[in-house]
Amino acid sequence: MESLSLPVALAHAAIPSLPDAAYYVPEFITSAEEQSLLDKINNAPLPTWRHLSHRRLQTYPSPLTPQNTLLASPLPTWLSEPIVPRLLSLPIAADPSQGHIFSDSPHKSPNHVLINEYRPGQGIFPHEDGAAYHPVVATVSLASPIVLDIYARKSDGIGERKEAPQWRILQEPRSLLITSGLMYRDHLHGIAETTVDDHLNRESVANWDLLGSQEDFQEGLRVRETRVSLTFRDVLKVKNLGKGLSFLANRRG
């Protein structure tokens, strides 16, 4: 049976060259847990997938409303277990009184998961996650590695971001990447539409020293395969439909 070797605190997984704060934990889930998640995702009914021009995605427990509100509903167990309890078990610092990464969020835990599938050549334009969420993003990667590009905003106010990425984060399968604070608010992130991630080395990859297996990238490049990401966030506005559903149930009765 596989065992995990997680950091005693996220501070030990901080990416030091990045603004406050970014954390990278390799092998956050086991191979068996990864396969179980992929089986559930890949066997989802076709209507569960939403097809965009450059990728497809699933949303749990549901998409946000046009007002950026989440209709209250629990995450499915296959998706929350064991990731959410494990995520919340990691204190930010060695002093557990400082809490976990979602301690300051309204619901003290992620309540929304976006599942993105990236096939070779697919990516996503540099963007920010916006004000609908508490400023913490926890992403678990599955199946294949990929490079996340981080962009700084332009200081002159002309255009939204600088043309070239300022940093690159290499996300291995089964890894956890957390961004919060300034990294969440003041930077954009994206994935290039390419079939090969290259220039993979200590000088160009911000989390190189935190990788679980640098040997997998010793040739300096990696041909992309299909990669799946699970993005856990806490939606700020949640609407409870209990009364409305009760009213509908009474009418049906």
C-alpha positions, 0 to 999 in steps of 0.5 A: 500500500502506498504511503504519503510523505506530506510536509508538516506545514505548508511553510515547508512547501512554499515556493520561495521565488514567488510572491506571497504565497504559493505552495507546492506539494508533490505526491499529495495523493496516491496513484490509486486515488488518482486512478479512482478520480480519473475513473469517476471523471472519465465515466461521467455522463456526457452531459456532465461535460461542458465543451469550450473551444479549447478544452472541456470541463465539469463543475461541482456541485454546480456552475455559479449563477450569473450573479456569481452565487453558488446554489448550496449543495455538498460536493460529491463524496468521491471528489471531496474524499480524501482531498479536502480533509487532507488539505485542511489537515495541513497547517500553514505554519508549524504553529497549528494555531495559525490554522489551515489555508481555508481558515479565513474563508467564509465556509472554512473549506472549499465548496466548489470544484472545477475539473478541466481536461487539457489535451495536447495542444490545449491551454487556457488564456492568461486570466485571474479567478476573480472576486467570486471566490475567497483568494485561495486556489488549491489545484490537484493535477492528474494523469500528466505534467504541465507548465503553468505560466504566471504573468505580472500586470503591466505597471503602466496601465496599458494592457492587462499583463506583460507579454512573457510569463514572469514565472513558470510552475511545473505541476506533476501528476498527483501534486497539489499547488496552492496560490493565495494572497498577492499571487491570487490578487495581483497576477494572472495565470495561464497554460500555453497551447503547445504539445511540448513543455520545454526549457524545464530546468532549475533556472526556468521552473520556480518550483524545481527544488520542490519537484517530486522527481527532477529526473523525469525532466532531466532532458529539459522537455516533456511531450504533453499527454492529456492532463486533468486538473481539480481546482478547489475554491470557496465561493463567497456567496452561497444561496440556500434553496431549502425553503424554495425546494420545500415549497415545490415539494408541498405543491407537488404533494 
